[in-house]
Amino acid sequence: MARLPRFIIPGQPQHVILRGNNRTAVFSEEADYRFYLNKLRLACKKHGCDIHAYVLIDNMVKGESYWAQ
């Protein structure tokens, strides 16, 4: 079943979690981390969100983001 669209309140933080399938590794090399961060930066610029904190673990990404007003 598909998830419902995310309910976003401008100016309120969103806790974001991304995990690999069955908690398998999302990143395997240093270049994977750099690639992800570059894509994240471009997506935030395009969609008007700010990332205030994040952690990249081999099988998970967690972050706090704020959407523009």
N, C-alpha and C positions, 0 to 999 in steps of 0.2 A: 504494500500500500504506500502510495506517495505521501510525503510529509506535507502538512499544510504550509502555506506561505508564512514566512517569518513576520511577526508583528513588530514593527519598528516604530519607536517613539523618538523623533529627532532630539538629540542632546542627551539621551539616556544610553548608558553603556550596554553593549551586547557581549555576552560571553560566548565565544566561538570555539568549537572543538571539531577537528578533522582527524579521523583515524583511518588507518589502512583496513582493508577487508580482513576480518578475523584477527585484527590487531597485528597484521603483518607489516613489515617495514615500508614506510612511505619514502624514505631517503636511504640510499645505499652509499653514496659518494658525496664528497664535499661540494662538487658541482651541482648536485641535486638541491642542496640547501640554497645555493646562490641563485639557481634558476627559479625556485619557488619564491624567494624574497623579491626578485625582480618582477615576477608576474603579480605578486601581491601589491607591490608598489604601484604598478601600472593600473591595476584594478581599482585601487583606492583613489587614485587620481581621476580615473574615468567616472567613478560612481560617487565621489564626494564623501568618503569616509576617512577617518583618522584612526590609526592603530596606536594605542597608548601603551600596550605591553604585549609581548608574545614570547613563546618558548617553542623551539623546534626540537623535537625528540625523534629518534629514528622511526618510531611507529606512530607519532602523534604530533599535531600542531594545536596549541591553545593560544587564545588571544582575547584581548579586550578592545572593542572598537566602538567608535562614536560616529553616527551619521550626521551629515550637515543639517542645519536647521531648514 
